[in-house]
Structures are given as C-alpha cells and as structure tokens.
Amino acid sequence: MLFTSMEFLFLFFPIVLVGYYLFPHRLRNYLLLVSSLFFYAWGEPKFVFIMLGSIVLNYIAARWIERLGRKKRVRKTVLILTVLINISLLFVFKYLNFVTELLQKPLSACGVSLKVTEIALPIGISFFTFQALSYVVDVYRGIPAQKNICNLGLYISLFPQLIAGPIVRYTTIMDQIKRRVITWDDFSKGMLRFLYGFNKKMLLANLLSKVADAAFAAKELSVGMAWLGAIAYALQIYFDFSGYSEMAIGLGQMFGFHFLENFNYPYISKTVSEFWRRWHISLGTWFRDYVYFPLGGSRVKSKWRLVFNLSVVWLATGIWHGANWTFLLWGALHGIIIIAEKLLVLPDRLKNGRIASVGYQVFTMAAVLFGWVLFRADGISQAVTYMKAMLALNGNAWIDDTMLFHLREHGVLLAAGIICALPLFRCLGEAFKKKGGWLSAGAEYIASGTQAVLFLLSVSYLVMDAHNPFIYFNF
C-alpha cells in the first residue's frame, strides 16, 4: 500500500488514526503493530511472514546477547551469526536472482547446470533489515534489549517508515515506544508535513517523470534533450524520495513519534561528500556508524586503509540499492570522487578560492547527474549511450523538436522543481518568523492554506488514475 493511494488516504489511515485516539494508551502500540502488519501484507500477504521471522530472530538474538553479560567471545559470536542470518535473508530475496543469472553462462561452459532463480522481492526489505541489524548491534554495544516482542515488532514494522524509510534507529524512538505525549501543535505540524510531502510527490515527482521517461525511452537523443531528461530525473527522484520521507515524518509525528530528517537540500552541495551528508541521511549515517567507523573510519595511519574503508562503504551502498551493475558503478562513481576529496582535502582547499569553489560545485552537480543516469538506466549499455548523448559524442543535434516540445509543455514545472529544490521558501519562512507578530502568523496560514489547496489538486490526479510511480518502492 502506498501513501499516495486512495485506499491509504481515505480508508486505512483515517480508521487507524481514529482508532488510535479512541484506544486507551496501553493498547495503542498493539493497534499500531497490527495495523502496520496489515499495511505491509496489503499487496503480498505472504511477505509479512518474512518480516515476522525477522522480528522473532532479532528479538531472541538481542535478549540472548544481553543475558550473556561479560562473556565477550560468546556475545560476539551470537552477534556475528545474527548479522550473517540477516544479510543472508537480504541476499536470498534481493540478490540471488542476479547472482544465478551472472553465474549461469560460466557454469554452463564448465558443464554445470544452474537454474536462474525468480524470487519476488519483498517490499522494503532493505529498510526493515537494516533497522533490525542496527538494533541488535546497539544491544551488543550496551543499550537495554526490548523485553516486549510486540514493542520490538512495532519498531521494525511501524508503517509510516516501513517501505521507504527513513531508516530509524531504535535508540531514536525507544523511549517514544514506551511513552508518547502528543500535543495539538505536534499533530498539526505532522499533518502539514504530510501534506508537503504528498504534494511534492504528486505534483512535482510524478509530473517530472514524464520528461525523464521520455528521455530515457528515446531512440535518438539530442544533447539538449539528454541533459533535460537527466535534470528532470534528478528532480523526480529527489521529490519522490524526499516527499515520501516527509510523509513518513509527518505520519509519525501524528502518532507521537519523532523521526530524524532524511534530506537537507542536497542540490546546493559544494562537494560530493557534502551531497551525501544531505541526501538519504539515514542511510549515510547507518553506513558511517555500523560499517565505516568499525573499520577505523578516517582515523587510520595509512591512506591505503582510508581508501579501503571508503571503498567498502561505497561498494556496500551500491549493492544496497539493487542487484544490477548500474548500481555498483553508481556507488563506485561516488566512492571514487569522495576518496579523491578526502585524500586531497578538497573541502578545506576550496574555502580559499571563490572561482575554484564555484567551479567544483558545478562539477559536483554534473557528477551527480551522470550518477543518476547510471541509477536510472536499465543497463550499462543504455547508460553509456545516454552519457554519450550528454557529451555530444553520438553525432546527434544539440537541440531537437522533442526537447522544444518538453520545454514548452513542462518548462514551468521544471522551473518550479528547481526553485523547490533550493531552500528559498525555508529562508523566507525563517525571515517571517524573526519578524514575528501578524506577519509570521499570516505566513503560516498562507502556507497551510496553499498546501491544503494543492492537496485537493493532488487528490484529483489520483481520482483520474494519473501516473503514480515510486522509485524507492523497489528497495
């Protein structure tokens, strides 16, 4: 079930919300747990058993680790086994098809028959597996294990962040699971945050996808159309994913949960390293705390060790996103640039030169765009062909009728997307707040009213059964 579906908006969510506030406090967690499992089972009921298995496994492992006390070797052995089982679960459902397909031809040449598997991917498995892993590791590091399996199940399956994040740490909400105080101010802010995310997804991401889809489906690409399609896709994936994250944060807030931010205007970044501090923050910090730091981070004596640590992180980041060579190359592209930035200490060097700083910021955005081409392409061949068009290496025209058509039809939308990807409205809002008084209150009412009107427009697109894809639904 998607947040941007009629079933969710006008059936599931209202029933759960009303029930939540009618139920006594001691039963609310159980209502949310049952609702979350129903939410997950809506599309493919069989996959809910995989999640239940993950909940039981990690509950038992964490309690076991806690009970072992000072038996360090045994505790570490249990942790390693738990991590391996979790990763094996992720491997089977997300990567086994890719691996068997990859090995089929070489093994056939050696006389070994291997059948390519066709295992369906459970929705959101990467997100809830990483949450479960972080919980077990944190218990190993010293936080108290959850005694109530239903509370742990709620943490892993909580429907606002279940299928697309943000990846929520147990330490962030463990106190909120036990006790939550919900004020009208929190609830109203959560509702407004949901509207922001919903409108970004429906009115920007979905409509921008038409330009991106046209560019990536074209047999002949002009240079201009290639760049236009890449920019449209960069905006689409940003509003698609950040919009979903905002909806998740808003929904969580309406139920008394406070999740951390997942995006912070990544397209204003001056370096690729900064881009990844602003994009999908929950994933970046997860890899930092559970992979990069345990390997030694940047506090290592050898530069080769630093390169190794960063390479592992970016290989894992590429693999996490999907079983395709394009994702691996996408992760490698970002990893190579970030390694270069670390070794050359570029962020510090660029502070002293305005021209160099602006020039590198342009390079950063170009690198991100080329990375998105890899991310979006069906395969390496299509990605190479598309990049050749962007670099005017395919012999095609610089501008064609297709590009001019999409500029006429979607130029205003592209401009709106670029403006909304910048922190202009946030800066205006902060400026009005500083002024205080009627100006600040008036700005809030205007913002809320605008989002309400846009919400009605967004719903009209749903009623018309408009194009409603979700990119990160596959992860």
URCORSUL-V519099 format. One record per run of one state. SS is the DSSP state (H for helix, E for strand, - for the rest). FROM is the first residue (numbers start at 1). TO is the last residue. If there is no record, write none. Layout:
SS:FROM:TO ; SS:FROM:TO
//
This chain:
-:1:5 ; H:6:22 ; -:23:24 ; H:25:41 ; -:42:44 ; H:45:67 ; -:68:71 ; H:72:94 ; -:95:95 ; H:96:109 ; -:110:124 ; H:125:141 ; -:142:148 ; H:149:157 ; -:158:158 ; H:159:161 ; -:162:169 ; H:170:178 ; -:179:183 ; H:184:217 ; -:218:222 ; H:223:254 ; -:255:265 ; H:266:268 ; -:269:271 ; H:272:278 ; -:279:280 ; H:281:295 ; -:296:302 ; H:303:321 ; -:322:324 ; H:325:344 ; -:345:345 ; H:346:350 ; -:351:353 ; H:354:376 ; -:377:379 ; H:380:390 ; -:391:400 ; H:401:420 ; -:421:423 ; H:424:435 ; -:436:436 ; H:437:463 ; -:464:470 ; H:471:474 ; -:475:475
//
